[in-house]
Amino acid sequence: MCQTAEISRHIGRIGRRSFDRRMRLASPLFVERQGEVARILNEVDRLSDRLHDEFITITEDDYRMFGPELKIVISTLKALRRESQSRPELRRYDERMREQILDLEELDHDIVEFRIKAPKDEELQQTLASIKDIDFSYLFK
């Protein structure tokens, strides 16, 4: 089992902070917006690193705890990206946000497919078991 509680807290912090920061971004005063965006993007990077590190230990129960929150973070990041595209001073973050969105969406997909669905797929498990019996050593001679 991965460190679900820690990942869930991390996602929750990002969600709350990103909402607060989105509200500040929408304000007419441009006060430390660039710093706010940089901070949220750094937190998303840390979350992504954490999910990559913990990927192999994530269980269905873990995902049930943080999966919905992860989807909220992804949708919030998409909204933040849309909002920042209309502001010339924030466009420099566009590519980084796009990459983070793609990374988190891919992680979310991979967790569902490989950590939740694959272990339940009997045909896949049988195929993997039969592959283990094949001797591939002749390929490297």
C-alpha positions as CSV (number, residue, x, y, z in Angstrom):
1,M,0.0,0.0,0.0
2,C,1.4,3.4,-0.9
3,Q,1.4,6.5,1.3
4,T,-2.2,7.2,0.4
5,A,-2.9,9.6,3.2
6,E,0.2,11.7,2.3
7,I,-0.7,11.8,-1.4
8,S,-4.3,12.7,-0.6
9,R,-3.3,15.5,1.7
10,H,-0.9,16.8,-1.0
11,I,-3.7,16.7,-3.6
12,G,-6.0,18.5,-1.2
13,R,-3.5,21.2,-0.5
14,I,-3.0,21.8,-4.2
15,G,-6.8,21.8,-4.8
16,R,-7.4,24.4,-2.1
17,R,-4.4,26.5,-3.1
18,S,-5.2,26.4,-6.8
19,F,-8.7,27.6,-6.2
20,D,-7.5,30.4,-4.0
21,R,-4.8,31.3,-6.6
22,R,-7.3,31.1,-9.5
23,M,-9.5,33.6,-7.6
24,R,-6.5,35.9,-7.2
25,L,-5.6,35.5,-10.9
26,A,-9.1,36.6,-11.8
27,S,-8.8,39.8,-9.7
28,P,-8.1,43.0,-11.6
29,L,-5.0,43.7,-9.6
30,F,-1.9,41.9,-10.8
31,V,-0.3,41.3,-7.5
32,E,2.3,38.5,-7.4
33,R,0.3,36.4,-9.9
34,Q,3.5,35.1,-11.5
35,G,4.8,34.0,-8.2
36,E,1.4,32.3,-7.4
37,V,1.4,30.4,-10.7
38,A,5.0,29.3,-10.2
39,R,4.3,28.1,-6.7
40,I,1.2,26.0,-7.8
41,L,3.2,24.6,-10.7
42,N,6.0,23.6,-8.4
43,E,3.5,21.8,-6.1
44,V,2.0,20.0,-9.1
45,D,5.6,18.9,-10.1
46,R,6.1,17.5,-6.6
47,L,2.7,15.7,-6.7
48,S,3.6,14.2,-10.0
49,D,7.0,13.0,-8.8
50,R,5.3,11.5,-5.7
51,L,2.8,9.6,-7.8
52,H,5.5,8.3,-10.1
53,D,7.5,7.1,-7.1
54,E,4.6,5.4,-5.5
55,F,3.0,4.1,-8.7
56,I,4.0,0.4,-8.1
57,T,2.4,0.4,-4.6
58,I,-0.9,2.1,-5.4
59,T,-3.9,-0.1,-4.7
60,E,-7.5,0.3,-5.7
61,D,-8.3,1.4,-2.1
62,D,-5.6,4.1,-2.4
63,Y,-7.0,5.3,-5.6
64,R,-10.5,5.4,-4.2
65,M,-9.2,7.8,-1.6
66,F,-7.2,10.2,-3.9
67,G,-8.5,9.5,-7.4
68,P,-11.5,12.0,-7.3
69,E,-9.2,14.7,-5.8
70,L,-6.7,14.0,-8.5
71,K,-9.3,14.6,-11.2
72,I,-10.2,17.9,-9.5
73,V,-6.6,19.0,-9.6
74,I,-6.4,18.1,-13.3
75,S,-9.6,20.1,-14.1
76,T,-8.5,23.0,-11.9
77,L,-5.1,23.0,-13.7
78,K,-6.9,23.0,-17.1
79,A,-9.0,26.0,-16.0
80,L,-5.9,27.8,-14.7
81,R,-4.2,27.2,-18.0
82,R,-7.3,28.6,-19.9
83,E,-7.3,31.7,-17.7
84,S,-3.6,32.3,-18.0
85,Q,-3.7,32.1,-21.8
86,S,-5.7,35.3,-21.9
87,R,-3.0,37.1,-19.9
88,P,0.2,38.0,-21.7
89,E,2.2,38.1,-18.5
90,L,1.3,34.5,-17.7
91,R,1.6,32.9,-21.2
92,R,5.1,31.8,-20.4
93,Y,3.7,29.1,-18.1
94,D,1.4,27.7,-20.8
95,E,3.7,24.9,-22.0
96,R,4.6,23.8,-18.5
97,M,1.0,23.6,-17.5
98,R,0.1,21.7,-20.7
99,E,2.9,19.2,-19.9
100,Q,1.7,18.8,-16.3
101,I,-1.9,18.3,-17.4
102,L,-0.8,15.6,-19.8
103,D,1.4,13.9,-17.2
104,L,-1.3,13.9,-14.5
105,E,-3.9,12.6,-17.0
106,E,-1.5,9.8,-18.1
107,L,-0.7,8.9,-14.5
108,D,-4.4,8.8,-13.7
109,H,-5.1,6.6,-16.7
110,D,-2.2,4.3,-15.9
111,I,-3.2,3.9,-12.3
112,V,-6.7,2.8,-13.4
113,E,-5.5,0.5,-16.2
114,F,-2.4,-1.1,-14.7
115,R,-2.9,-0.9,-11.0
116,I,-6.6,-1.5,-10.7
117,K,-8.0,-3.2,-13.9
118,A,-5.0,-5.3,-15.0
119,P,-4.7,-7.4,-11.8
120,K,-8.4,-8.3,-12.2
121,D,-8.1,-9.3,-15.9
122,E,-7.8,-13.1,-15.8
123,E,-6.8,-13.4,-19.4
124,L,-4.0,-10.9,-19.0
125,Q,-2.8,-12.6,-15.9
126,Q,-2.7,-16.0,-17.7
127,T,-0.8,-14.4,-20.6
128,L,1.7,-12.9,-18.3
129,A,2.2,-16.2,-16.5
130,S,2.8,-18.0,-19.8
131,I,5.3,-15.3,-20.9
132,K,7.4,-16.0,-17.7
133,D,8.0,-19.5,-18.9
134,I,9.5,-18.4,-22.2
135,D,13.3,-18.5,-22.5
136,F,14.4,-15.2,-24.2
137,S,18.1,-15.8,-23.6
138,Y,18.7,-16.9,-27.2
139,L,17.8,-13.4,-28.4
140,F,20.9,-12.0,-26.7
141,K,23.5,-14.3,-28.2
